[in-house]
Amino acid sequence: MPAEILRRVLTVPVYDVAQETPLEKAPLLSERLNNHVWLKREDLQPVFSFKLRGAYNRMIRLSDEQKRAGVIAASAGNHAQGVALSASRMGVEATIVMPTTTPPIKVNAVERLGGKVVLHGDSYDEASRYAKALVEECGLTFIHPYDDLDVIAGQGTIALELLRQQSKPLDVIFVAVGGGGLIAGISAVIKQVSPNTKVVGVEPDDAACLTEALKAGERVILPQVGLFADGVAVAQVGEIPFRIARECVDEMITVSTDEICASVKDIFEDTRAIAEPAGAVALAGMKKYVEEQAISGQNMAAIVSGANMNFDRLRHISERTEIGEKREAIFAVTIDEVPGSFKAFCELVGTRAITEFNYRYSDANKAVVFVGLRTDGGNSERRKILSELHAQGLPVEDMSENEMAKLHLRHMVGGHASGISNELLYRFEFPERPGALLKFLTHMSEEWNISLFHYRNHGAAFGRVLVGVQVPPEQHGDFENYLQSLGYPYVNEQENAGYRLFLRPTE
């Protein structure tokens, strides 16, 4: 299989529409990581993503009859634009099925490139099923985003460029993984031409479909995937990419949302370009790999795979960057409820900058404050702060890795409520479309009462919601069945320290 990919890569005509993108040295990152860091700038393609390579290589193989009938694809973003531009250049009609949750900026981009957009379903999977139904109904050719030899070969041209652009062989190449087409193409070429170069796949820790498949020895379907890095939010790796990855990918690493956000900032600081979250995943993996392996002096590249992002999302990214860089630590600290406590706490903190201090009176004796402190990077100072607070006899919880606290708690006003019984707390990702909340409410039993609700959106196709619901204990099973029937990703936060300290109703 890798040999067949290499054979196809060597005859790919992708430069009819795609560009050979630069491999740029990242001086700031190189200095910080003590390695030679290179960024492969696929965000500079005409559609701001590598997807154009694979889409065009697949479509150039169409028969005359298939070209006359037209093509169809399912995508919420980058693949859609790659197919639309390729079709426009070839004079082929392209239909793109996109989820109804797709932000208008992406819909408009596809239409500007000449694609006919059909909005269907809340997710990529629903859009894909509908697109495949239209294949049978209308005689169209389906252009798969990753599970296709020609698509994989198109992406593999990136590897040839990497080999040409580096006088000294790369020690490690980091590649973001969604469905697996990109890493399959790159690794198949690299392992035959430069076998000593390691290929490391990088996935968000809440969408690690290839990582789990390699562990299991077979493709698995994740029960749910996080949507932050939507360009790589795939529940099951492709069949062909999986077969190639088992043979050619050296290692997998997963990264958090905060680590991805920090890497968006890193790319900006070295290039003044703004990568989309999926586009920064590979760099996040490189940074984590360097830290965990304690390596230096190596020649390594990360694929900046795309830059199609709504501007509004920058609010969330900038908010999470400092934590991702370990330059801010968040704590819940219990102090005495007496005049001067805040001043005494500040004196204890010393010269460290307080980035946030949230508090609401709820108890006559003790106060629990939500506080953010600026650090110099790394986990050692965070641990030192914890030790100092404990040494002063102050109960403290480290909230720096608490997703509920970072998404919701720090933005909420209020405190412990009284007179509320049988409350359950859940965190959701709601599709950002009219009727999503109504669907949540109309299917609820009238015996269940919403006691807390906090919603945030960051310009993405989904909103983050924290919900408290009063449910009698004997109906917990029915409530869980109801949650599963909704189809929205959710997490039970009943035992979250932030809920216990700041929100849980008093007896």
N, C-alpha and C positions, 0 to 999 in steps of 0.2 A: 504493500500500500504506500509507504513513504517514497519508494522508487517511482511509483506511478505519479505521485504528486510532483516530484522533482521534474519528471519528464514533461508534465503539463506546464509547470511553471516556466520552463525554458522556452516555451512557444506561446506564452500569453501575450496578447496584444493590448494590454490594459492602458498603455500610454496614449491610445487614441483619445481617451477621456480623462484618465488620471494623470497625476504628476509624480515625478520622483521627488519625494519630500526630503528636506535636509535632515541630517543627523547633527544636532547642535550640542556643543559642550555647554554644560551648566556649571559655571564657575562657582556660584554661591553654594550650590548643593555639593559640588566636588570638595570644596573646602570644609564644609560642615561634616560630611560623611567620611572624609579622608580617603576617598576613592575617586577615580576618574569617571564622572557621571555624564552620560550622553542621553539626549532626548530625541527620539525619532518622531518628527513633527507631522503625524498623520492628520492633525487638526488643520493643516494648511491645504488639504485637498479642496477641490471646488465645492464639495458638499460638506466640508469641515469634518470628514470622517473617512476612515479606511474602507468603509463598506462599498464604496464605488468600485474598487478593484474587483471584488468577487462578483458583484452584480453584473458588471459589464462582461466579464469573462464568461459567465454563464449565458448571457443573452446573445453574445456574438456567435454562439454555437447553434442558435435556433435555426430550424429549417425555414425555407421561404413560406411554407404553409403556416408554420407556427407564428412567424412574424406578421403575416396577414391577419391571423386570428387575434393576436394580442397576448399580453402577459398579465399576470396578477401576482401580487405579493401581499403579505400581512406584516405590518410593522407599525410601531408607534414613533419611529423617528429616523435613525440613520440609514437603515436598509431601504426604507421607503424612498428617501431622497436619492440614494444610489441607483435604484431601479428606475425612478422617474427621469433622472438625467440621462441614463444610458438609453432608455426608450426614446427620449426626445432626440438624441443624436442619431439614433438608428431609424427614426421614422416609424416607430412601433407604438401602438396604443397601449398604455399601462394603466391598470386599475389597482389602486392601493387600498386595502381594507385596514382601517385604523380603529382602535378602540374609541368609544365615545368620550373617554376620559383624556384623550390626547390634547395637549395644550394647543390653542389656536396658532401659535407661532410655528409649530411643526406642520400642522395641516396646511397653513398658508405657504410654507416653503415647498411642500410637495406640489401644490397646485401651480405655483410659479414656475416650477420645472416642467410642467405639462402633464402631470399625473392626474388621473381622475380619482378623487377620494370618495370612499364609501365608509361611513362611520357605523360600526356595529360592535356591540358587546362592551363589557367593562374592562376586559383584559386582553392581552395578546393572544392567549389561548382561544378565547371566544372569537376574536377576529380571524385567527388562523383557520379555525374550523369552518367559518363562513366562507372564507376565501377558497378553501378546498371544495366546498359545495358548489361555488360558482365555476370552478374549473370544469366540473362535470356538466353543469347546466349550460355554460356558454362556450365550451371548447377552448378555454384559455390555457396557457402554460404557466404553471406555478413556479416562481423563482424563490427557492428556499433561502433563508438568510444565512444558514451555516452548514446544513447537513447535505452537502452536494460536492462532488469531487472538483467540478470546475470553479465553484465559489471558493473552495479551500485553496485551489491553485492560484486564483486571483489574489487572495490575501498573502499567499506565499511569496509573491514578488517583493514584499517588504524585506524578506530575509536576504534575497539577492542584493538588494540595495544596501543593507547593513554590511554584507560581506565586501561589497565594492567600496563603501564609504570609509571603512576603517583600515588603516595601514597595519595596525597591530590588532590581532584577533581579539574579539570580545571575550571576557571571561564568563560573564553572565548576561543573559537577556531576560527581562521581565515583561510578561505579557498578560493583559487582563483577559479573563475568561467569562463568557456568557454561555452561548451555545457551543463554543469550542472551535469555530471555523478559523479564527485568527491564529490561535496557538497551534492548531493542527497544521496549517500551512507553513508557519514559521519554523516549527520544530522539525517537520519532515525534511525541509531543506537544510537547516542548520546541522542536523545530526548526520547528514551524508557528506556535507562539504567541510564543516568545521566541528568534528565530533567532540572535541575537548571543551567546546563552549557549552555551558549549562543553560538550559531553558527552564525558567521557573514560572509557573502559572500563578496568577493572583486573583482571588475572588473575595467579594464582601463576605464577612462571616455569617451573614444572614441570607446568602444566596450561593452557597458553596456546592453546586451540583457536581462539578468534576472532582473536587476533593472527596466528597462522599462516595462517588462512583468508584474512584481508584481504591479507596479503603475497602469497599464491598466487593471489588472485583467484577462488578457489573453495573450497568446504568441504573440509577435509582431516581425516583421522582420525589422531590422535596415536598412535604405537605404544605408549605407556604414559603414565600421568598420575600425578603425586604425589598422595598421599591426605591430606596434613595438613589442608588446607582442604577437607574432604570435601564441603561444600555446593556447591562450585564445581569439583569434580573430574570434569570431563566431557571425553571424548576427541574429540567432534565437536559443533560448534555446530549448533543447529537450522536447518532450511532457511529458514523464515520469518524468524527473528531475523537470519540472515545477510543476507538481502535488504534488510531494514530498516537494519541496521548499515552496510552499504556506502553508503547514502544519508544516514544521519543521525548516525552516530558520528564525532566529529571526530578522535579520537586514541585509541591504546591504550598502556598502560604495564603492565609486569610487575614483580612484587615477590617477594622471597625469603621463606622461612619465618621468618627472624629479623625481617624488617621487619613481617610480619604479627603476630608475637608482641609486638613493641614497640607496635603499634597497639592490641592488646587492652588493654595496660596504659594507654595514653593515654586510651582510652574510659573505663576504670575511674576514672582519676584525675579526669576532668572530670565524670563522671555517677554514679560508684559502681555502674555496671552492668557485667556481664561478658559481652562479646560472644563468640560462637563464632568460630573462625578465619575462616570465610567472611564473617562479619558485620563483620570488621575489615579486610577486603581493600581496600575502597574508600578508607578513611582512609590505609592504607599507601601507596596510589597517590597520594593527595593530597600526603602528606609528601615523597615522592620527586619528584613533579612540581614542587613549590615549590622544592626544592633544585636540581633540574636546570635549571629555567627562571629561577631567581633572581628571582621575582616577589614583590611585596609590595603591601599595601593592597587586595587584591581580595576580593570577596564570593564565598565558595565553600562548597559543601555536599558531604558524603559520606553515602551511604546506609548506615546501620548495619542490615544486612539480616536479622540473626538472632542468637539467644542460646541455641540448643539445643546445649549442650555438657556432656559428662560432667565432673564435678568433678575427677576424676583427671587430666584433661588439663592442669590448671593447673600441675602439676609441671613438665611439659615447657615450657609457655609461659613460666613465670617463669624457668626455666633459660636460655632463649634470648633473653629480653627485653633484657638488658644489651648483648648483642652487636648485636641489632637496633637499639638506640638508639646504637650505637657508643660505649658507656660501658665496654666491656671489650674488651681485645685479647688474643689468645691466640698464644703463640709457642713454637716448639721451639728451644731455645738450647743450643749445645754449650759446656760449660765444662770446665776441667781437673779431673780426678779426684784432688784433693788436699784435705787438711783446710783449712777456711776458705773454700772456693770459694763456698759458698752465701752466706756473710756478705759476701764481696766483691761478689757479684752484687747483693745487696740494697742495698749502698752505691752501686752503679752506678745502680740503679733510682731511688734517692733517696726522695723523700717520696711517690711513687706507691704506692697500696695494692696488695699482692699478693693476688689473689683465689684463686689456686690454684697449687700447686707439686707436681707429681708426678714421682717419680724412682725408679728401681730400678737398683742396681749391675749393670753388664754388661761393663765394660771397665776395665782397670787404668790407662789413661791419660786417657781422655776420658769425660765424662758428658753425656748429652743429657737435658735437663729439659723438662717440659711446664709452661708457666707462664702464668697469667692475670694481667693488670694492669688496674687501674681507670684509665679515662681520663675526660676531661671532655666527651666527645662529639665526633663528627666524625672524619674520616680523617686530619686533619693531625697530631694527636698520635701516632696509630699510626705514621705515617711518620717522625715525629721520633724515636720510640723505636727503630725499626729503624735509623735513621742512627746513633744513639748507640751501639747495640750493635755495629754494624759498625765504628764508629770505634775501638772497644776491641779489635778483632780477633776478635770472637766470631762464629762461624758461626750464623746465625739464619734460621728459616723462619717466615713469617707464616701462622698456622693459623686466623685469624679467619673465613675464608670456606670452610674445609675441612669439608665435611659429615661425612665419616667421623670426623674428629677430634672434632667437636662432639657427634656422636651416640654414638660408641663409645669412642674412644681415651681420652678424659678419665675414663672410668669403669672402665677395665680395669687390672688389676694384673698385673705381670710384666715381661717384657722380651724381648730377642732369644733365641729358642730355638736349640739346636744339634742337629745330627743329623737335620734335616728337609729333604727334597729335593723338588723339583718342586711347590712350594706355589703355588696360585692363590688370590687373595683377592677375594671378592665381597661387596657389600652388597645386602641384600634387604629387601623389605617383604612379610612373611608375613601372610595373613589370620588374624585372631585368632579361631580356632575350633579345636575338638578335631580332631586329625588332620593339621593343616597341616605340622607338623614331620615327622610319620610319613610323609606323602606325599613330602616332600623326601628322606628317608632311604631309603625302600623302593624308589625308582626309580633310586637310584644304583648304578653298577657296583660290584661287590665289590672291584674293583681300585683304587678311589678311597678315600682315607682322609681323614676330617675331622681337621685338625690345629689348628684354632682355631675357637671358637664363642662369640659374645657376643650376647645377646638383650636388648632393652628394649621395654617397652610403656608407653604413656602414657594408658591409658583409652580408646583409640581402637579402631576395627575392624581394626586391623592392628598388627603388631609389627615392630620394626626389628631386623634380624639381620646380623651380620658373620660371615662364614664363610671359613675357610681350608681348602682341600682339596688333597691331594696327587694330582696327575694326571700320568701320564707324558706327555712332549711329543707323542708320536705319537697321543695320544688327546684332544688339546685340541679338535679338531673335534667329536668325539662328546660331549664335556662341554658344549660350547656348544649343541649340539642338545638336550641334556638340559635345560639351563637354559630354553631357549625353550619346551620342551614343558610345563614346570611352570606357566607362566602367571603367575608372580610377578614384579613389577617388580624389576630388578636392575641394579647398576652394577659394572663391573670396576674394582677399586681397586689393581691390581697396581703402578701407577706413582705411587700416592699418596705424598706426602712423609712423611706420618705412618707409613705402613707401612715405608718405608725407614728412618726414624729410630728407630722404637720396636718394631716387630714382626717385620720380615723375618728369617728364620732366618740364623744365621751359617754360614759355610762350614765 
